[in-house]
Amino acid sequence: MPLEDLGRLILAKRNASGLGIRAAAREVGISHGTLARVEKGFLPDLENYEKICRWLGIREEAVPAQSPAPNIPQVHFRREKTATADTAAALARMIIAAQASWPKDRK
């Protein structure tokens, strides 16, 4: 699922269930302000992304099941849209490639 579809999916589920933004946010387990921003197209952090995906009933393979080990680079974009979706995706690929080449035996 492209991240650009996340807001549309949230709105569709809210409309189908007749939920307002505050009630939906309570169900998701995040603030209504955060849910409103994501619905408008802002990218959530990974923790909120996971909560939203669970609420929507979708499984995202790209989301780690647990927190990565310390000292490992991570992809994390929050709140403000400071980059286009294409730029964010390119940066994420670059960070993930760097993480993949990170020495496994580093202490």
MDTraj code that builds the backbone (N, CA, C; nanometers):
import mdtraj as md
import numpy as np

residues = "MET PRO LEU GLU ASP LEU GLY ARG LEU ILE LEU ALA LYS ARG ASN ALA SER GLY LEU GLY ILE ARG ALA ALA ALA ARG GLU VAL GLY ILE SER HIS GLY THR LEU ALA ARG VAL GLU LYS GLY PHE LEU PRO ASP LEU GLU ASN TYR GLU LYS ILE CYS ARG TRP LEU GLY ILE ARG GLU GLU ALA VAL PRO ALA GLN SER PRO ALA PRO ASN ILE PRO GLN VAL HIS PHE ARG ARG GLU LYS THR ALA THR ALA ASP THR ALA ALA ALA LEU ALA ARG MET ILE ILE ALA ALA GLN ALA SER TRP PRO LYS ASP ARG LYS".split()
xyz = np.array([
    [0.0843, -0.1182, 0.0000],
    [0.0000, 0.0000, 0.0000],
    [0.0882, 0.1238, 0.0000],
    [0.0685, 0.2121, -0.0962],
    [0.1440, 0.3377, -0.0954],
    [0.1025, 0.4250, 0.0229],
    [0.1997, 0.4915, 0.0832],
    [0.1704, 0.5793, 0.1966],
    [0.0713, 0.6885, 0.1607],
    [0.0704, 0.7278, 0.0353],
    [-0.0212, 0.8332, -0.0085],
    [-0.1670, 0.7920, 0.0078],
    [-0.1932, 0.6606, 0.0145],
    [-0.3305, 0.6100, 0.0282],
    [-0.3780, 0.6040, 0.1724],
    [-0.2881, 0.6206, 0.2679],
    [-0.3222, 0.6033, 0.4078],
    [-0.4352, 0.6973, 0.4514],
    [-0.4249, 0.8244, 0.4200],
    [-0.5278, 0.9212, 0.4578],
    [-0.6631, 0.8887, 0.3974],
    [-0.6611, 0.8468, 0.2713],
    [-0.7852, 0.8103, 0.2027],
    [-0.8501, 0.6891, 0.2691],
    [-0.7685, 0.5918, 0.3098],
    [-0.8214, 0.4725, 0.3753],
    [-0.8807, 0.5053, 0.5127],
    [-0.8153, 0.5947, 0.5853],
    [-0.8680, 0.6370, 0.7156],
    [-1.0041, 0.7033, 0.6975],
    [-1.0118, 0.7971, 0.6046],
    [-1.1376, 0.8684, 0.5800],
    [-1.2474, 0.7722, 0.5364],
    [-1.2131, 0.6768, 0.4488],
    [-1.3128, 0.5797, 0.4020],
    [-1.3661, 0.4954, 0.5187],
    [-1.2780, 0.4512, 0.6068],
    [-1.3234, 0.3708, 0.7208],
    [-1.4070, 0.4561, 0.8163],
    [-1.3652, 0.5802, 0.8398],
    [-1.4433, 0.6675, 0.9280],
    [-1.5820, 0.6908, 0.8707],
    [-1.5895, 0.7175, 0.7403],
    [-1.7189, 0.7417, 0.6761],
    [-1.8080, 0.6171, 0.6812],
    [-1.7479, 0.5013, 0.6556],
    [-1.8250, 0.3761, 0.6546],
    [-1.8790, 0.3416, 0.7933],
    [-1.8019, 0.3760, 0.8965],
    [-1.8449, 0.3417, 1.0321],
    [-1.9156, 0.4569, 1.1031],
    [-1.9227, 0.5727, 1.0376],
    [-1.9895, 0.6877, 1.0966],
    [-1.9140, 0.7487, 1.2138],
    [-1.7842, 0.7281, 1.2184],
    [-1.7036, 0.7804, 1.3286],
    [-1.6519, 0.9203, 1.3002],
    [-1.6537, 1.0037, 1.4011],
    [-1.5875, 1.1325, 1.3929],
    [-1.4388, 1.1115, 1.4153],
    [-1.3610, 1.2171, 1.3943],
    [-1.2156, 1.2069, 1.4061],
    [-1.1738, 1.1699, 1.5487],
    [-1.2414, 1.2259, 1.6492],
    [-1.2050, 1.1970, 1.7884],
    [-1.2355, 1.0516, 1.8261],
    [-1.3506, 1.0012, 1.7857],
    [-1.3872, 0.8628, 1.8167],
    [-1.2935, 0.7655, 1.7450],
    [-1.2613, 0.7945, 1.6207],
    [-1.1699, 0.7081, 1.5461],
    [-1.0317, 0.7091, 1.6103],
    [-0.9852, 0.8260, 1.6503],
    [-0.8535, 0.8371, 1.7137],
    [-0.8488, 0.7562, 1.8436],
    [-0.9585, 0.7589, 1.9201],
    [-0.9645, 0.6787, 2.0432],
    [-0.9510, 0.5302, 2.0101],
    [-1.0198, 0.4861, 1.9054],
    [-1.0118, 0.3456, 1.8642],
    [-0.8700, 0.3087, 1.8210],
    [-0.8061, 0.4002, 1.7474],
    [-0.6706, 0.3760, 1.6980],
    [-0.5707, 0.3765, 1.8131],
    [-0.5940, 0.4666, 1.9091],
    [-0.5016, 0.4799, 2.0213],
    [-0.4015, 0.5914, 2.0032],
    [-0.4408, 0.6931, 1.9232],
    [-0.3551, 0.8101, 1.9019],
    [-0.4395, 0.9356, 1.9208],
    [-0.3743, 1.0513, 1.9205],
    [-0.4481, 1.1756, 1.9380],
    [-0.5294, 1.2075, 1.8128],
    [-0.6375, 1.2812, 1.8321],
    [-0.7200, 1.3178, 1.7161],
    [-0.6428, 1.4112, 1.6229],
    [-0.5538, 1.4932, 1.6784],
    [-0.4730, 1.5824, 1.5947],
    [-0.3808, 1.5049, 1.5023],
    [-0.3200, 1.3998, 1.5565],
    [-0.2316, 1.3161, 1.4749],
    [-0.3106, 1.2457, 1.3661],
    [-0.4257, 1.1893, 1.4018],
    [-0.5069, 1.1197, 1.3017],
    [-0.5535, 1.2166, 1.1927],
    [-0.5915, 1.3373, 1.2319],
    [-0.6351, 1.4374, 1.1339],
    [-0.5214, 1.4730, 1.0385],
    [-0.3993, 1.4882, 1.0917],
    [-0.2852, 1.5204, 1.0049],
    [-0.2588, 1.4079, 0.9058],
    [-0.2630, 1.2836, 0.9531],
    [-0.2389, 1.1699, 0.8639],
    [-0.3481, 1.1619, 0.7587],
    [-0.4716, 1.1864, 0.7994],
    [-0.5834, 1.1844, 0.7048],
    [-0.5650, 1.2902, 0.5963],
    [-0.4994, 1.4016, 0.6302],
    [-0.4741, 1.5102, 0.5337],
    [-0.3508, 1.4853, 0.4480],
    [-0.2779, 1.3758, 0.4748],
    [-0.1643, 1.3416, 0.3898],
    [-0.0285, 1.3499, 0.4555],
    [-0.0230, 1.3897, 0.5823],
    [0.1049, 1.3920, 0.6525],
    [0.1446, 1.2501, 0.6884],
    [0.2743, 1.2248, 0.6941],
    [0.3232, 1.0910, 0.7245],
    [0.3363, 1.0724, 0.8752],
    [0.2831, 0.9621, 0.9297],
    [0.2944, 0.9367, 1.0734],
    [0.4303, 0.8771, 1.1074],
    [0.4663, 0.8800, 1.2357],
    [0.5867, 0.8078, 1.2773],
    [0.5542, 0.6586, 1.2741],
    [0.6557, 0.5749, 1.2901],
    [0.6355, 0.4301, 1.2762],
    [0.5382, 0.3726, 1.3781],
    [0.5452, 0.4203, 1.5022],
    [0.4550, 0.3686, 1.6059],
    [0.3095, 0.3971, 1.5701],
    [0.2811, 0.5211, 1.5295],
    [0.1435, 0.5561, 1.4914],
    [0.1025, 0.4876, 1.3621],
    [0.1971, 0.4699, 1.2705],
    [0.1700, 0.3996, 1.1455],
    [0.1235, 0.2567, 1.1749],
    [0.1927, 0.1899, 1.2654],
    [0.1539, 0.0537, 1.3024],
    [0.0141, 0.0507, 1.3631],
    [-0.0159, 0.1459, 1.4524],
    [-0.1483, 0.1511, 1.5149],
    [-0.2565, 0.1741, 1.4105],
    [-0.2314, 0.2646, 1.3179],
    [-0.3289, 0.2955, 1.2125],
    [-0.3501, 0.1728, 1.1240],
    [-0.2411, 0.1060, 1.0861],
    [-0.2536, -0.0140, 1.0021],
    [-0.3340, -0.1222, 1.0720],
    [-0.3102, -0.1424, 1.2023],
    [-0.3895, -0.2414, 1.2772],
    [-0.5373, -0.2033, 1.2754],
    [-0.5664, -0.0748, 1.2989],
    [-0.7045, -0.0278, 1.3009],
    [-0.7703, -0.0466, 1.1646],
    [-0.6938, -0.0226, 1.0589],
    [-0.7473, -0.0388, 0.9238],
    [-0.7580, -0.1856, 0.8838],
    [-0.6911, -0.2724, 0.9596],
    [-0.6942, -0.4150, 0.9273],
    [-0.6020, -0.4520, 0.8135],
    [-0.4948, -0.3746, 0.7956],
    [-0.3981, -0.4076, 0.6911],
    [-0.2660, -0.4438, 0.7561],
    [-0.1951, -0.5336, 0.6929],
    [-0.0651, -0.5775, 0.7434],
    [0.0410, -0.5200, 0.6515],
    [0.1323, -0.4485, 0.7092],
    [0.2419, -0.3888, 0.6336],
    [0.3702, -0.4635, 0.6620],
    [0.4246, -0.5279, 0.5620],
    [0.5485, -0.6043, 0.5785],
    [0.6678, -0.5134, 0.6077],
    [0.6612, -0.3868, 0.5645],
    [0.7741, -0.2961, 0.5817],
    [0.7880, -0.2480, 0.7256],
    [0.6869, -0.2657, 0.8073],
    [0.6910, -0.2188, 0.9450],
    [0.7545, -0.3262, 1.0313],
    [0.8650, -0.2951, 1.1018],
    [0.9278, -0.3973, 1.1847],
    [0.8358, -0.4413, 1.2974],
    [0.8417, -0.5710, 1.3316],
    [0.7569, -0.6250, 1.4371],
    [0.8013, -0.5779, 1.5742],
    [0.9278, -0.5442, 1.5881],
    [0.9781, -0.4943, 1.7156],
    [1.0810, -0.3864, 1.6888],
    [1.1177, -0.3140, 1.7915],
    [1.2156, -0.2075, 1.7767],
    [1.3492, -0.2657, 1.7351],
    [1.4197, -0.1974, 1.6441],
    [1.5505, -0.2467, 1.6031],
    [1.6512, -0.2308, 1.7170],
    [1.7608, -0.3013, 1.7045],
    [1.8657, -0.2942, 1.8057],
    [1.9223, -0.1522, 1.8127],
    [1.9763, -0.1127, 1.9286],
    [2.0350, 0.0205, 1.9404],
    [2.1517, 0.0387, 1.8437],
    [2.1793, 0.1624, 1.8095],
    [2.2886, 0.1991, 1.7194],
    [2.2678, 0.1521, 1.5765],
    [2.1450, 0.1219, 1.5391],
    [2.1136, 0.0839, 1.4022],
    [2.0333, 0.1973, 1.3411],
    [2.0728, 0.2436, 1.2219],
    [1.9972, 0.3530, 1.1587],
    [1.8524, 0.3116, 1.1342],
    [1.7618, 0.4069, 1.1454],
    [1.6199, 0.3819, 1.1233],
    [1.5628, 0.4893, 1.0323],
    [1.4529, 0.4563, 0.9652],
    [1.3788, 0.5531, 0.8853],
    [1.2666, 0.6059, 0.9718],
    [1.2573, 0.7378, 0.9839],
    [1.1559, 0.7956, 1.0721],
    [1.1233, 0.9375, 1.0254],
    [1.0019, 0.9592, 0.9799],
    [0.9556, 1.0919, 0.9403],
    [0.8351, 1.1261, 1.0258],
    [0.8270, 1.2464, 1.0777],
    [0.7199, 1.2863, 1.1675],
    [0.6510, 1.4128, 1.1202],
    [0.5329, 1.4315, 1.1704],
    [0.4488, 1.5503, 1.1638],
    [0.4611, 1.6355, 1.0393],
    [0.5563, 1.7267, 1.0402],
    [0.5646, 1.8243, 0.9316],
    [0.6067, 1.7578, 0.8013],
    [0.5396, 1.7940, 0.6945],
    [0.5781, 1.7451, 0.5631],
    [0.6952, 1.8300, 0.5162],
    [0.8158, 1.7831, 0.5380],
    [0.9326, 1.8594, 0.4973],
    [0.9904, 1.8086, 0.3666],
    [0.9406, 1.6979, 0.3199],
    [0.9891, 1.6395, 0.1952],
    [0.8700, 1.5846, 0.1180],
    [0.8871, 1.5799, -0.0134],
    [0.7827, 1.5189, -0.0954],
    [0.7832, 1.3685, -0.0692],
    [0.6786, 1.3015, -0.1092],
    [0.6714, 1.1563, -0.0909],
    [0.7853, 1.0866, -0.1648],
    [0.8188, 1.1352, -0.2855],
    [0.9291, 1.0751, -0.3617],
    [1.0620, 1.0938, -0.2900],
    [1.0855, 1.2133, -0.2353],
    [1.2096, 1.2403, -0.1624],
    [1.2165, 1.1549, -0.0375],
    [1.1058, 1.1456, 0.0362],
    [1.1028, 1.0639, 0.1576],
    [1.1300, 0.9174, 0.1246],
    [1.0718, 0.8672, 0.0162],
    [1.0940, 0.7278, -0.0236],
    [1.2401, 0.7052, -0.0620],
    [1.2992, 0.8003, -0.1339],
    [1.4406, 0.7886, -0.1727],
    [1.5301, 0.7905, -0.0490],
    [1.5001, 0.8799, 0.0452],
    [1.5780, 0.8851, 0.1692],
    [1.5621, 0.7553, 0.2488],
    [1.4411, 0.7024, 0.2539],
    [1.4174, 0.5777, 0.3259],
    [1.4972, 0.4639, 0.2636],
    [1.4985, 0.4558, 0.1300],
    [1.5761, 0.3504, 0.0635],
    [1.7250, 0.3650, 0.0939],
    [1.7736, 0.4898, 0.0952],
    [1.9148, 0.5145, 0.1239],
    [1.9492, 0.4715, 0.2675],
    [1.8630, 0.5064, 0.3635],
    [1.8878, 0.4713, 0.5034],
    [1.8808, 0.3206, 0.5230],
    [1.7850, 0.2560, 0.4596],
    [1.7728, 0.1107, 0.4709],
    [1.8938, 0.0414, 0.4087],
    [1.9443, 0.0932, 0.2960],
    [2.0645, 0.0366, 0.2342],
    [2.1842, 0.0532, 0.3271],
    [2.1950, 0.1681, 0.3928],
    [2.3040, 0.1894, 0.4888],
    [2.2905, 0.0930, 0.6060],
    [2.1687, 0.0725, 0.6526],
    [2.1449, -0.0193, 0.7634],
    [2.1836, -0.1618, 0.7245],
    [2.1521, -0.2003, 0.6015],
    [2.1830, -0.3361, 0.5559],
    [2.3336, -0.3601, 0.5511],
    [2.4113, -0.2548, 0.5260],
    [2.5561, -0.2714, 0.5191],
    [2.6243, -0.2479, 0.6535],
    [2.5470, -0.2157, 0.7559],
    [2.5998, -0.1922, 0.8907],
    [2.6620, -0.3225, 0.9427],
    [2.7811, -0.3180, 1.0015],
    [2.8431, -0.4415, 1.0506],
    [2.7553, -0.5120, 1.1539],
    [2.7339, -0.6402, 1.1339],
    [2.6464, -0.7170, 1.2228],
    [2.7131, -0.7462, 1.3564],
    [2.8456, -0.7521, 1.3598],
    [2.9166, -0.7862, 1.4820],
    [2.9633, -0.6638, 1.5604],
    [2.9106, -0.5482, 1.5266],
    [2.9498, -0.4237, 1.5938],
    [2.8985, -0.4244, 1.7364],
    [2.9825, -0.3854, 1.8292],
    [2.9427, -0.3847, 1.9709],
    [2.9346, -0.2468, 2.0255],
])
top = md.Topology()
chain = top.add_chain()
for i, resn in enumerate(residues, 1):
    res = top.add_residue(resn, chain, resSeq=i)
    for name in ("N", "CA", "C"):
        top.add_atom(name, md.element.get_by_symbol(name[0]), res)
traj = md.Trajectory(xyz[None], top)
